[in-house]
Structure formats: structure tokens, C-alpha cells
Amino acid sequence: MTTPDVNIVVIDFKTSKGKEMVVPNEDGSYTILINSRLSYDSQLKAYKHAMRHINNNDFEKSDVQPIECSAHELSSKEEFPVPAQQYVDRIKKLQAERRQTQRQMKKDQERVQFIIDNCDMFRRAENLYLYGDNL
């Protein structure tokens, strides 16, 4: 098995979250982009991870979970994909929680605005804070 040509570019990803990215080129070669914000050891690990993807011909495959399991060298117990419905259910739950939080924030904002508009004590406290009690 021959390894295709690989270009390596160390580039600033703006955050340290992303480690590397592999881009298949039109001529059959690959370009590995490695995050410059990583330590040297982490950059080396990112390079090795990217090379595993290239050597395993992962760009010709469509199912991401087995690809990442193989690239991360996970044990056979961990290779089984999690059902997509589990992710869909979690996303729906998080979306519902977000909507509920947004409704509660809107109610709280309305209450605060009501107090600001209708409570003389708020104005007095603001005056006391701004000007002291020497009026």
C-alpha cells in the first residue's frame, strides 16, 4: 500500500478546540491543516490522527462513527454506534428547555421593566446612588 502525497500546513484555527482538518485534493494528494495553538505533542497527535484517516481511506466511506472509532483506536466495546434517535431526542429536549428558559427570561424582563416604570422606590434608590442624600 502506498501513501499518497500529503501536504502539512500549521495554521491558526482562532481557538484550540479544533485540532486538525484533512482536505482531499483534486490531484489525489491530501492537505492536513494542524492548529498552531496546540502544543508540539498535541500537533504530533493531530498529525498521526489525520494520517490514520488517510491511510484507512476514510474519505471514501460514509459512516462517520466507525471511521472515528478506528482513527481513535477505540476498543470493540466502544465501536458500536449510538442510535441516531438518542441524539434526536436529546436535541429536542434541549430545544424545549431553551424555549422554556427564553419564556422565563422574557417574563422576568417584563417584571423588571414594570418595577422600573412604576416603582418610585427604584427612582429614589437610583437618585440616592447617583447624587447621594445631600439634595
Contacts in CASP RR format, 6 or more apart in sequence:
PFRMAT RR
TARGET T0000
AUTHOR 0000-0000-0000
METHOD contacts of the structure
MODEL  1
MTTPDVNIVVIDFKTSKGKEMVVPNEDGSYTILINSRLSYDSQLKAYKHA
MRHINNNDFEKSDVQPIECSAHELSSKEEFPVPAQQYVDRIKKLQAERRQ
TQRQMKKDQERVQFIIDNCDMFRRAENLYLYGDNL
1 55 0 8 1.000
3 51 0 8 1.000
3 54 0 8 1.000
3 55 0 8 1.000
4 28 0 8 1.000
4 29 0 8 1.000
4 30 0 8 1.000
4 54 0 8 1.000
5 27 0 8 1.000
5 28 0 8 1.000
5 29 0 8 1.000
5 30 0 8 1.000
6 29 0 8 1.000
6 30 0 8 1.000
6 31 0 8 1.000
6 32 0 8 1.000
6 51 0 8 1.000
6 54 0 8 1.000
7 25 0 8 1.000
7 29 0 8 1.000
7 30 0 8 1.000
7 31 0 8 1.000
7 32 0 8 1.000
8 31 0 8 1.000
8 32 0 8 1.000
8 34 0 8 1.000
8 47 0 8 1.000
9 31 0 8 1.000
9 32 0 8 1.000
9 33 0 8 1.000
9 34 0 8 1.000
10 34 0 8 1.000
10 35 0 8 1.000
10 36 0 8 1.000
10 43 0 8 1.000
11 33 0 8 1.000
11 34 0 8 1.000
11 35 0 8 1.000
11 36 0 8 1.000
12 35 0 8 1.000
12 36 0 8 1.000
12 37 0 8 1.000
13 33 0 8 1.000
13 35 0 8 1.000
13 36 0 8 1.000
13 37 0 8 1.000
15 37 0 8 1.000
16 35 0 8 1.000
16 37 0 8 1.000
16 38 0 8 1.000
18 35 0 8 1.000
19 34 0 8 1.000
19 35 0 8 1.000
19 38 0 8 1.000
19 42 0 8 1.000
19 45 0 8 1.000
19 46 0 8 1.000
19 49 0 8 1.000
20 32 0 8 1.000
20 33 0 8 1.000
20 34 0 8 1.000
20 35 0 8 1.000
20 46 0 8 1.000
20 47 0 8 1.000
20 49 0 8 1.000
20 50 0 8 1.000
21 32 0 8 1.000
21 33 0 8 1.000
21 50 0 8 1.000
22 30 0 8 1.000
22 31 0 8 1.000
22 32 0 8 1.000
22 33 0 8 1.000
22 50 0 8 1.000
22 53 0 8 1.000
22 54 0 8 1.000
22 59 0 8 1.000
23 30 0 8 1.000
23 31 0 8 1.000
23 32 0 8 1.000
23 33 0 8 1.000
24 30 0 8 1.000
24 59 0 8 1.000
25 31 0 8 1.000
30 54 0 8 1.000
32 47 0 8 1.000
32 50 0 8 1.000
32 51 0 8 1.000
32 54 0 8 1.000
34 43 0 8 1.000
34 46 0 8 1.000
34 47 0 8 1.000
34 50 0 8 1.000
35 43 0 8 1.000
35 46 0 8 1.000
36 43 0 8 1.000
38 46 0 8 1.000
49 71 0 8 1.000
49 72 0 8 1.000
52 70 0 8 1.000
52 71 0 8 1.000
52 73 0 8 1.000
53 59 0 8 1.000
53 67 0 8 1.000
53 71 0 8 1.000
56 67 0 8 1.000
56 70 0 8 1.000
56 71 0 8 1.000
58 67 0 8 1.000
58 70 0 8 1.000
58 71 0 8 1.000
61 67 0 8 1.000
63 81 0 8 1.000
65 79 0 8 1.000
65 81 0 8 1.000
65 82 0 8 1.000
66 79 0 8 1.000
66 81 0 8 1.000
69 78 0 8 1.000
69 79 0 8 1.000
115 122 0 8 1.000
116 122 0 8 1.000
127 135 0 8 1.000
END
